[in-house]
Amino acid sequence: MKVSLARRTTASRRPLWWKVPLRVLAVLAFAAVVGWVLNCISRTLQESPRPAGFVRGVVQGALMPMSMPNLLVGKDVSIYAANNTGLTYKLGYTAGVNGCGAIFFGFFFWRVRKWKQNGREQGSGVRSQK
């Protein structure tokens, strides 16, 4: 009975080759949306006559890492407000950059841990079937 279940699950799996193009397309679509949103927000923030404070610093700091693709293709995106309130803006900018990094790397390391756990579970399952 165990053998028939193993064959059934193996036969129902899809080939792995389709995952790579699908993930590449998903990443490119996500990057395009992020770039468009970043350009809209950057344009809106540049037009504001008031000096940038803490909240605007947090927003621009969080968006700064996402501006790299735009900068690589030659689009000029403002990642720091020249007209700012000083210390409060810089504190907000630093909090935004660090918060964005914590979210990105936290998600990345969570995924790596999940992959390792799945690998151990699959590895132990293969040994028990033999």
N, C-alpha and C positions, 0 to 999 in steps of 0.2 A: 504494500500500500504506500509506503514512503517513497518508493521509486516512482510510482505513477504520479504522485504529487510533484516531485522534483521535475519530472519531464513536462508536466503541464505548465508549471511556472516558467520553465526555461523556454518552452515553445511560444508562450504568450508574450515574451519580452520583445520589444522593438529593437531593431539594430541601432547601435550607438552612433553611426555616422550622421544621422539626422540631427543629433543634439548640437553639434559644433556650429553648423550654419545658422541654426535657430538662435543659439546664444549670441553669435556675432551680430545677427540682425537685431536682436533685442537690445544689446549694448549700444549699437549705432543709433537706434531709434531713441533710446533713453538719452544718449549724448546730444542728439539733435534737439530734443525737448528741453533739456537743461540749458543748452546754449541759447535757445530762443528766449526762455524765461530769464536767463541771466542778462541778455541784451535789453529786454524790456525793463527789468528792474534797474539796471545800470543807467539807462536813459532817463528813467523817472527820478532816480536819486540825483543825477547830475543837474537836472532842471530846478531842483529845490534851492531857493535863495538863502534859506536858513543854514547856519553852520551845523555840521554833522555832530550829533551827540552820541551817547552811549548806545542807544538802540540801533541807530544807523551803523555804528561801528560793529555791533554784533552781526547785523545783516551782511555788511560788506566783508567782514572777516569770514563768515560762514560761506559766502559765495566765492571768496578768493581762490580756493583750490580748484573750483569748477571752471575758472576762467582760463585755465591752461590750454584746452583745445582751441578756444577762440584766439588766444595769443599765438599759438603755433601756426594757425592758418593766416595770420596777418591782420586780424581784426583787433582794433584798439578798444579795450574794455577798461574802464576805470576801476581799479581795485582798491583805491585809497582816496579819501576825500581830502583835498588840499585845504578847503575851508572847513575846519573842524574846531571843536571846543577845547582841544588839548588833551589833558589827562583822561577825562571821561571817555572821549572817543577812542583813545589808544587802549584803554582798559577793555572797552567793548569789542574793539577789533581783535585784540588778543584772545578774549573769551570766545569770540565767534570762530576764529581759526582753530583754537584748541577743541572747541565743542564739535566742530565739523570733523576734525581728525579723530576724536574719540568715537564718534558715531561710525565713521568709515572703518577705522581699524578694529573697533569693537565688533562690528558685523563681520569683518574679514576673519578675525581670530575665532569668532563663534562658528563660522562656516568650516574653518580648518579643523576645529575640535569635533564638529559634527561628522566631517569626512573621516577623521581618524576613528571615531566611535563606530561608524558604519563599516569601516574596513575591518575592525576587530570583530564585530558581530558576524560579518560575512566569513571572515577567516575561521572563526570558531565553529560556524555552521558547516563549513566544508570539511573540517577535521572530524566532526561528529558523524557525518554521513559516510565517511570511508570506512 
